[in-house]
Amino acid sequence: MFIRAAATIAALTLTAATAHAQSVTMAMSAAPTSIDPHYHTFNPNETVDIHIYDRLVERDPQNNLIPGLALSWKLIDDSTWEFKLRQGVKFHDGSEFTAADVAYTLTRVPTVVNSPGSFSIYTKTVISTESPDPYTIRMKTAGLYPLLPTDLANVFIIPKTLGPNPATEDFNSGKNAAGTGAYRMVEYKSGERVELERNDGWWGPKPHWQHVTIRMIPNDGARTAALLAGDVQLIEFVPTADAARLRSDKRVTLSEIASLRLIYMWLDRSHTGDAPFITGPNGEKLGKNPLNDLRVRQALTMAINRPAIVERVMEGAAYPIGQFVGPGTWGHVPDLPPPTLDVARAKALLAEAGYPNGFRITLHGPNDRYVNDGKIIQSIGQMWSRIGVQTSVDAITWPNYVGRTNKQEFSAYLLGWGFPEATNPLRSLVYTFSPAKGWGAVNRARYSNPAFDGLVDKLMATADDAAREKLVIEATRLAMTDVALIPLHLQKNIWAMKAGLSFVPRTDEDTRVMDLRPIGG
């Protein structure tokens, strides 16, 4: 009896220890705005969604397209793409994944109510679907559209069993949060945490962790402190000020890679008369928006010392840039360097534009979303003041900030976006805002240039990759020459984890618990 009891206790102890060992807590740097996978094209949303839902087309850590719920895809005529789907895949609600769920998802995406960043940019080109069998779907486009697989690498698939018009709030409550992903959602506390449980029926490689807690810790110092205290085992966006000392701390390990995320400045083009937070040098109304003058925009971009920001503010964890994407990313322009700092020329351009004494402006930005975001806008404010543009700086918490950018409440403001290839920003960021077309969906400054739009229309209808890339380069040059926005730098992605764990870094910034494992496990 004693031996049996001892064995039972030992077994229970081992089981408890194993269960504890298979639980992990990670900390995100910003809170998602919803668990609805089609509500908001926002990286923190995606960070949670990639655990619950899957896409037809996925990306590997180096950003190459790979099979997801679709095993293969091909263009079978100029207006038809065919996708062959995985068989035997189940949604968390028990229903089987078929082509009907893909058609249902494509129909649902543009109907999401109050979306601050619609996914319809990735689905608008599909005008109809047909399914010769449950595991084949053919998507018809209005004309030749070579980038549909690339677009669908952004769209999570949900089950048709959710019925017509599934509500965003029902995803947040968990009622609708049924994907085919590696984890099931157990609980979502907005702004606080997400609890996940492993889906042992997932079609992909089995993740190590049975239970996952995702905590929202936007404060950089608090995130690092939580890791060192053992409260969390993985953190994203390691503060640059902490990275050097963490590299020599035996309690933790770092994982690093060059990022796709561009940090950039918007300059408002939506106002023709007085623009918000802009006045004359003595506080007087100007009667017009100076940012509509190309010479003013040129002055503002050449007044920025990008290498100094990278060295002093980012502490080397970034790369200066003068376009949308970096070397090695499709559509990069090799001979388009960052604008050179030229204070004298900037002052001369302001005088030519009719502002010899400059003007006043408030530069807005978040203080808890991107690496060192508050410090970046402080630096730029000082640089602009040196050319006579008296700049006040207002750093705002992200939940309050992002909604105001969508309403064109600011004139100069900082944002960031990760681009897998160069057509993405051309269509979504700089193309004229067009709800009907689905392009320009995140063109918050309302930049508009018919010549640029024409180039994008042409390249999106060009099948040959080499010919299309030439048009991408031409469109990029035009946007940068016209100062459609002000690119600053590409971030470096840095994660930190408890010693004894390994993590696969990704260029797209995705923090996936599936990529975290014990060393040797």
C-alpha positions, 0 to 999 in steps of 0.5 A: 500500500505504501509503495502504491501510494508513494507511486501515485503521489509521485505520478501526480507530482510529475503530472502537475509539474509537466502541466506547469511546465507546459504553461507559458506567459508572454507579454505584448507591447500593445493591446489588440482592439478586438478578437474579431480577425477582420475588424482591424488591420493592426499588428497586435490584433494579428499577434493574438489572431495567429494563434486562433485562426489560420489563413489560406496562405501563410508566410515563413519567418523570412516572409516567403509565401508557404501553404496554409489552409491552401496546399497549392494555388495557381492562375488558371486563366487571366481572371481565375485563381484556383486554390486546393484546400487541406482536407480533414481540418476542423474548426474549433466548433467541430465543423469541417473546413471546406471551400464554403468557409472560404467563400463565407469569409470573403463575403464577410470581410467588407461588412464588418461594422466600424472597422478602423482599418478594413481587410477589404483591401485584400478581398475587393478584387474577388468578384465571385467564387465557385467550388467544383468540389468541397476542397477546391475554390476558384476565385474570379477577379475583374481582370488580371490580378497577380497578387491574390495569393499575397493578399490572402496571406492577410485574411484569416478564415472563419466558419460559415456556421457563424451565420449571417453578419457575425458581430464583433462583440461576439468574437470578443466574448468568445462566442464567435472565436472559432478558428482552425488555429493551434489554440482555442480562446478561453478568455479575453479581457480587453486591455489586460490578457488573453487565455488560450488552450492548445488545439490538439487537433490542429493540422500543423506541428504540435506546439509545446505549450498546453496553456498560454496567457498573453498579457498586455504590458505596454510600458517598456520597463514593466515588460522587462521587469516582468521577464526578469521577475519570472512573471512572463517567459517571453516579451516582444519589442525589447526596449533598446535601453535594456537590450545591451544589459540583457545580452549579458544577463544569464537569466535571459536569451535574446532573439533578433532579426531585421524588421519589415516595420517602417516608422514614418510621419504623416503630413496632413493633406485633407485640409485646404484651409486652416489645418489643425495644430498649425498657425503662423509664427505668432499664433495667427491663422494662416488661411491655408494648409502649408503642408499642401506645398511640396517645398514645405514637405521637402523642407520638413523631411530634409530637416530630419537627421535620420542617422542621429535618430538611429544612433542616439534614440534607437541605440542602433536597433534600426536602419535609416530609410528613404522609401517603403521597404528595405534591401532584400524585400521585393520592390526595394529601390536600390538607389533611393537613399534616405534624404540627406540632412540639409538645414540651410536648404530646408530654410530656403525652401520654407522662404520660397514657399512664403514662410520665411519666419516659419510657422507653428505646428504640433507633432503628435505621436504615441508614447506606448506603441512603437520602440522609443516612439515618444523619444522619436517625436521629441527629436524630430520636434527639435530638428524642425525647430532648427529650421524655424518651424516652431514645434510642440510635441504631444505624445498620447497613449495608443488607444486614444491616439489611433482613433484620432488619426483615423479622423484626420485630427492631426497635421503631423504625426508618427505611425508605423507599418510592416510591409511584406512587399512594396505593392502593399504600401502603394495600395493601402497607404498612399493610393487615394482613399477609396472605400468603394475600391478598398484601396487607400484604406489606411491613407490617414493623411488623405494624400492624393496624386492621380499620376501615382494612382495611375501607376498603381492601377497599371502595376496591379494589372501586370502579370510579369513580375519583372515588369511589375517591379519596374512599375513599383519602383517608378511609383515609389520614386514618385511618392518619395519625390512628392513627399507623400509621407516621411519615412524615418527608419526600419526597426530591428525586431528583438525578443527576450525570453527566459534562459533555456528557451529558444524562439524563431525570430520573424521579419514580420514581427509576429510573436507566435507561441508556436515558435517558442520551445525549450532548447532541445525540445 
